[in-house]
């Protein structure tokens, strides 16, 4: 009898743990920079992300999946700045630091503080960002906005266009998570 009870508890716990993961493969990350000569915007709608009920969160982004209004900008971004053949992915691995205030299983809107390590162009740096999580019937919508200093990630901008490109880029994150069924 004890073995059956232990087995039932183990199965129930594993089912509960699997329901505590949320996932997407079609998240959205965009960036924007404004300089005197030109505004630069790009969008990536193929972002993968996992969110755990513990507050751990991870993102993976293919750099070549960022799309620009002008094809030439996209080419320069991939070839000259991001060197996406050499550094094909960007990633973030971090944690919601106030997870006790964010009820991922209860409908509502929650302010969150996230911190972790952002890796771009082969360089990893700590970042902090505020965001909002909106929980509705098991789905979670997460949004955040934060700035990245281009030079922090060893992204070199040629002198000839240096004044056309902002030194700080604003990143927008917009993710719709669904429960991960394993």
C-alpha positions in Angstrom: 0.0 0.0 0.0 2.9 2.4 0.9 4.5 1.7 -2.5 1.2 2.5 -4.4 0.8 5.7 -2.4 4.4 6.7 -3.0 3.9 6.0 -6.7 0.7 8.1 -6.9 2.5 11.0 -5.1 5.5 10.8 -7.5 3.2 10.8 -10.6 1.2 13.7 -9.2 4.3 15.7 -8.4 5.8 15.1 -11.9 2.5 16.1 -13.6 2.4 19.3 -11.5 6.1 20.1 -12.3 5.6 19.6 -16.1 2.6 22.0 -15.9 4.9 24.6 -14.3 6.8 25.2 -17.6 5.7 27.6 -20.2 7.1 27.8 -23.8 7.0 29.6 -27.1 8.7 29.3 -30.4 7.1 32.4 -31.9 8.0 35.1 -29.5 8.8 38.6 -30.7 11.9 40.6 -30.1 12.4 43.9 -31.8 14.9 46.7 -31.5 15.0 50.3 -32.3 17.7 52.9 -32.5 17.4 56.5 -33.6 20.3 58.5 -34.8 20.4 61.9 -36.5 20.6 60.4 -40.0 18.4 57.3 -39.7 16.0 55.3 -37.6 16.9 51.6 -37.5 14.2 49.0 -36.6 14.2 45.2 -36.9 11.8 42.5 -35.8 12.3 38.8 -35.1 9.1 36.7 -34.7 10.9 33.4 -34.2 12.1 33.7 -30.7 12.1 30.6 -28.5 11.7 30.9 -24.8 11.0 28.8 -21.7 9.6 30.2 -18.5 9.6 28.1 -15.3 7.3 28.6 -12.3 10.5 29.0 -10.3 11.1 32.3 -12.2 13.9 31.0 -14.4 13.6 32.2 -18.0 15.6 31.5 -21.1 15.5 32.9 -24.6 17.2 31.8 -27.9 17.3 34.1 -30.9 18.7 33.4 -34.4 20.3 36.6 -35.5 19.5 36.1 -39.2 15.8 36.0 -38.2 15.8 39.8 -37.6 14.1 41.5 -40.5 14.4 45.1 -41.5 12.3 47.4 -43.7 15.3 47.8 -46.1 17.0 44.7 -47.4 20.4 46.5 -47.5 20.1 47.3 -43.8 19.5 43.6 -43.1 22.6 42.6 -45.1 24.8 45.2 -43.3 23.4 44.1 -39.9 24.2 40.4 -40.6 27.5 40.8 -42.4 29.2 43.9 -41.0 27.9 44.4 -37.5 26.5 41.2 -36.0 28.7 38.8 -38.1 25.8 36.3 -37.9 27.7 33.6 -39.7 30.3 33.7 -36.9 27.8 34.4 -34.1 24.5 32.9 -35.3 22.6 33.1 -32.0 21.8 35.5 -29.2 20.5 34.2 -25.8 19.4 35.3 -22.4 19.4 33.2 -19.3 18.0 34.7 -16.1 15.4 34.8 -13.4 12.4 36.8 -12.3 13.8 38.3 -9.0 10.4 39.0 -7.5 8.8 35.7 -8.5 6.9 35.5 -5.2 4.9 38.5 -6.4 4.2 37.1 -9.9 1.5 34.4 -9.8 2.0 32.5 -13.0 -1.0 30.3 -12.3 -3.5 33.0 -11.3 -5.2 35.4 -13.7 -4.0 38.9 -13.4 -1.3 41.4 -14.4 2.0 41.4 -12.5 5.1 43.7 -12.6 8.3 41.8 -12.7 12.0 42.4 -12.3 14.2 40.2 -14.4 18.0 39.8 -14.3 20.4 37.5 -16.0 23.0 37.1 -18.7 22.5 38.4 -22.2 24.8 36.9 -24.9 25.2 38.8 -28.2 28.0 38.7 -30.7 29.9 36.2 -28.5 29.9 38.5 -25.5 28.0 37.8 -22.3 26.9 40.7 -20.0 24.6 41.0 -17.0 21.3 42.8 -17.7 18.3 43.9 -15.6 14.9 44.8 -17.0 11.4 45.4 -15.7 8.5 43.8 -17.4 4.9 42.9 -17.1 3.3 39.4 -17.0 -0.4 39.1 -17.8 -1.8 35.7 -16.9 -5.1 34.7 -18.5 -6.6 31.1 -18.4 -3.2 29.4 -18.3 -1.5 31.5 -21.0 1.1 34.2 -20.1 1.8 37.3 -22.0 5.2 38.9 -21.1 6.5 42.3 -22.3 9.6 44.2 -21.4 11.7 47.1 -22.7 15.4 47.7 -22.0 18.5 49.3 -23.5 21.6 47.7 -24.7 24.9 49.6 -25.3 26.2 48.4 -28.7 29.9 48.8 -27.6 29.4 46.5 -24.6 29.0 43.6 -27.0 32.1 44.4 -29.1 29.9 45.3 -32.1 32.1 47.6 -34.2 30.5 50.3 -36.2 32.6 51.6 -39.2 33.7 55.3 -38.9 31.9 56.2 -42.1 28.5 55.4 -40.7 29.2 55.8 -37.0 27.0 59.0 -36.7 24.1 57.2 -38.5 23.8 54.5 -35.9 22.9 55.0 -32.2 25.2 53.8 -29.5 22.3 52.6 -27.5 19.6 50.3 -28.9 16.2 49.8 -27.3 15.1 46.2 -27.1 11.4 45.2 -26.9 10.3 41.8 -25.8 6.7 40.5 -26.5 6.2 36.8 -25.7 3.0 34.7 -25.5 3.7 31.6 -23.4 1.6 28.4 -23.4 1.9 25.6 -20.8 4.5 23.1 -22.0 3.1 19.6 -22.2 5.9 17.0 -22.0 
